[in-house]
Amino acid sequence: MEIKFGYGAAIISDNQGNSSTSTGKSTTGGNVCVEGKAGSALVVDGGDGLAILANGRANVDIDANVPASAISMTNYGTSHEIPDYTTEGSADQLFDFNRFIAVANNTPGPSQAGNNHFTNLLAFITANNAASAQPVGALEGLIVVDVVKNDPGVAKLNTSGMPKGINVRGTLVLNFDSSYGPTDKIVNTASININKADLSGLVASDTASYATGYPPVYTEASKDPAYINISPAFQNFAPTDDLPALAYNIGILDIHGGANICGVVYTPSFMEIENKQDGQIQYFKGSLIGGGGIYFQNNNNATSIISYDPAALDRLATEANKGKKVMATYWE
């Protein structure tokens, strides 16, 4: 027997949702909406699990590759209901963001304080660009970025501000301050690479070609969260723990640029992922867990893939083992 995260799907949405059957963004209303067009490669791959697991509806465009048999929806109020692990500001969230902050504060890094905690986006972007230009190619460890009111870095979330994109090996946490509400958003058009996979052999129609970069392999062991002491204030992370690739605590990170993200993506808010450029790849290998509805769009001649990877989710380091179940690993 083993304690594992008990919900296995490429997309997990615990919002109650509504009765709308539209795939449009303006009608998402807590549902999962997958919108595409003929000619786009839009895939949600459940592998050995589900493609979509939702308390609300899962509305999928006919041009998207998401088998109906891989969708479990309208689970709210049933015995299959996903518990609410995404209430903003609640102690019942999957993750304690203060625990993430403690790790970043104690990890040696390039911030002004000499750690991995950046007090605004502009400071993070400067360090990210410097690391991206070095042989290591990325910031490493658990990175926390405070997103503050009128943050000067918001205007640089593009290819001009980050020519090589966002590059992180480990975990990126966006810590929106109290000036942000659930519907406030920042838009990013630069590429996001977190635990990036080798996509040189990627064929959208062939799930066997879906590579992963998870778990991250650090060039400096001192950046590994498992070796950062945050006791006694918080429980230390263990080497076997799965940490999310990307997490944000409130507000909306609207992803318009390329993406190569391996690991769990988590937010208690609305998740908005739109492929806005022909030829662009948005690739997620792990699981997307959202609380305000999830909108996944590709209306271009581009490639958009979300693929479930249990290796990024089974031992998810949730607070007080939220979402974990005792499961059989083998029997005789």
N, C-alpha and C positions, 0 to 999 in steps of 0.2 A: 504494500500500500504506500501511497505517496500523496502529499498535499500539493495539489496543482490548481492553477487558475481554472475555474470551471466553465468558462464561456469561450468556445473556440470558433472564431469567424474572422473573415477579412475585415468586415465592418460590424461594429457593435454599437447599437444606439439604444439608450435606456429611456429616452423621452417618450411620453405618452403619445405624442403625435396627434394627427387629426384624420378625418375621413377623406381628405382630398386624394385623388388619384393622379394629379398632375406631377410632371417631373420638373416643372419650372422652379427657379430659385425663390421667387416671390411667394410661392405657395407651399414651401417646404414645411413650415409650421411644426417643426419637431420631427418630421418624417425623414427617411433616407430617400434622396432623389438622385438618380443616375441619369444624366441627360447627354445624349450624343447625336450623331448624324451619320448618314450613310457615307462610308469612306474613311471614317475615323476608326482607330483601333482602341476600343474602350472595353476593358476586361476587369471583372471582379472575380477572382479565383479563390474558391473556398478550399481547394485541395482536399485533405482528409476531414476538414470541418465544414463549415457553412460559408457561403459567400457573404450573406447578410443575415444578421440576427438583430431583430428590432422589436421594441415594445410597440412602436407605431407602425405606420405603413412603410413598405419599401417599394417605391415607384420607379420602375426601370424602363428606359426608352427601348423600343424594339430594335434599335441599331446597336445596343450594347450587348456584350457577351456575358450574360449573367443568367445561368439556367434557373428556371423557376423552382426546380427541385432542390436548389442550394440556398433557398431563401426561407427564413422563418420570420414571420411578421405578425403584427397585431397581437403581441403576447401580453400586452398590458391587461392586468386584471385576471390573468389566467395562472395556472400552476407553473407555466413556463416564463412568467414575468422576470425580466432582468431587474435586480434590485437597483435602486437609485444610488449610484456611486459617483454622481457628478454634480450634486447640488452645490452651487457656488457659495463659498464661504463656510460650508458645512464640514463638521468633523467626520462625516461619513464618506468623504471623497476617497477615491482609490489611493491617492498619494498625499502625504504631508509635505507641502511645498517648503515649509520651514526646515525640514530635514534635508532637502536638496540644497537649500541655501547654506546650511551648516557645512555640508561637504565642500561646496564651492569656496566658502570662506577659508577652509583649511587646506585647500589644494594649492600648491605653488603654481603660480601662473603669471600672465603678462598684464593683469589689470593694474591700475594705479596703486592699489593696496598690495600688490604682489601676489594675488591669488586669482581664482577663476570666477570672481564675482565682479561684473561690470555694472556701474551705476547708471549707465544710459546706453542707448543703441550706438551712438557715435563712437564711444570708447571701444565698444565691442567690434564695430566695423573696422576701426583702425588696427586692432590686434588681429582680427581675422584676416585682413588683407596682407599683413606682414607674415603671418604663419602660412598663408596660402602660397606665398612666393618662395618659401623655404623648402628644402628637400622633404621635411616632414609633411608638408602639404596641408596641414589642418591644425586647429586647436584641439587639444586632447583633454579628456576627463569629463567631469560634470561641470558644464558651463551655465552660469546663471546670468541673465541680462535683465536689469530693471528697465521697464518701458515706462517712461515718465510723461507727465503732461507736456504737450508741445515739444516732444523729444526731437532734437535736431537731426537725429539719425534716420527718422522716418523718410526724409527726402532722399536718402542715399540707399534705400532698399531696392536697388535696380542695378543693371549691368554697368552703368557709369560709376556708381558708388562702390560696387563690388565686382570688378571685372572677372574674377575667377569664381564668383559666387560665395555662398556661405559654406564653409568646410569645417566639419566637426567630427572627431572620432570619439564617440562616447555619447553624451546626452546634452541636449540644448534645452534649457528651461527659460521661457519668457515670463518674467514676473511683472505683470501689469500692475501699476499702482492704483490707488483709490480713485483717481480721476477717470478711470475707464470703467464702463458698464458692460453688461453682457452683449450689447449690440454695437459697441464701438469697435471699429476695425482699423487695422493697418494693412496696406497692400504691399506685397513683395513680388517684384518681377525678376529678381536675380535668381539664379539656380540655387537650390538647397541640397547640399550633399552631407548626409549624416550617416556614418558607417556605410559608405557607398559600396555598391556591388560592382563587379566587372560586368558591364552590359554589352560588351563587344559581340557576344553571341546571341543577344536577345532577339527572339522571334515572338511577337505578340500572340500568335496562334499556337505556340508550343510551350506549355507550362514547364516542360523539362528544361527549358532554357532560362528559367527564372532563377538567377543567381542571388546570393546574399552576401552582405558584408558584416552580418551579425553572428557572433558577438564581436565587438571591436577588439583589435589587437593593438595595444599601446606600445609606442616606441620608448616611452618613459614609464616605468612601473610606478613612479611616484604620483602619476596622474590617475591611476586606477582607483575608483571610488571605494573598492573593497579594502584598500590599504590606507584610507583616510579615517583617522580616529575622531569621532564626534560624540563619543561617550563621555560623561553619563547623561548629557542632555538628550541625546537620541541614540537609538540602537544603531550600531555600525552595520553597514551593508556587508554581505558575505560574498565570497568569490562566485558562488553558485547563483546569486540573485540575477534576475533579468531586470534591467533598468530601461525605462522608456528611451526612445531616440529623441523624441520631441514632445514637450509638454508645455502648456500655457494655462494660467490660472483663471483668466477671465478675458473678455474681449474676443476679437476675431482676428486671426492671422489669415488673410486672404492670399492664397498661393496661386500666382499667375505664371511664374517662371518654371523652368525645368526642375525636376526633383528626382533624387536618388537617395531614398531614405529607407534604411533597414532597421527594424525594431518597431516598438509600439509608438503610435502618435495618440496623445491624450489631451482632451480639453473638456471642461464642464460646459463650455459655451457652444455656439454654432461652429461647425467645421465647414470651411468653404475652400474647395480646390477646383480651379478652373484652368484648363490647358488653352492658352490664348495664342499660340503661335504654331503655324505649320511646321512639321518636322521635329517638333519638340517632344521630349520624353518626360513624362511624370510617372515615376516608378516607386511604389511603396511595397516593401516586403516585410510583413509582420502582421499588424492589426491596427485599425483605426477605431478608437473608442471616444464617442462624443455624447454630450448631454443636451445640446440644444438643437439637434438635427444635423444631418450631414448632406452636403450638396457636392456632387462629383460630376464635373462637366467636361466634355470634349466635343466642341463643335467645329474643330479644325481637322486638317489632314495631319494628324499627330497621333502619338501613342500615349495612352493612359492606362496604367495597370495598378490594381491593388491585389496583392496575393497573400493569403494567410500563411504564416510561418509559426507553428506551435513552439519552435525552439526559442522564439522571442517573447513568448507569452506564458509558457507553462509555469515558470518560476518567477513570475512578475513580483517585484518587491513592493507589494501593496501594504498600506498601513494596517497594522493589526490583522494581517492575512485576509483582508476584505476580498471577496470574490473567490476565495480558495475553497476547494472541496477535497475530501479524501477520495482518492481514486485508485483503482487497481492497476498496477504496472505489469503484473503477470500473475498467473495462477497455474496450479497443477492438480 
